[in-house]
């Protein structure tokens, strides 16, 4: 299962994210997303867990909890094609 993690502290590392989810089972990957121009964290990331029941337990347990001083949001990631279109900016 692909898990979306938002409202992360900008200093949170991939390893910290990995450690938080490893408490609930096997983690294939944990990746913080960085801005390609500034190199700064965008404040969100993704975690891949192969076992859906472990992943759901992690989501239920970690959503609205504190990680690195910030209350995070954890939910099932939506596939790219199913996200709503963004508004055009003027």
Buried (B, 14 or more C-beta within 10 A) or exposed (E): BBBBBEEBBEEBBEEBBBEBBBEBBEBEBBEBEEEEEEEEBBBBBBBBBEBEEBBBBBBEEBBEEEBBEBEBBBEEBEEEEEEEEEEEEE
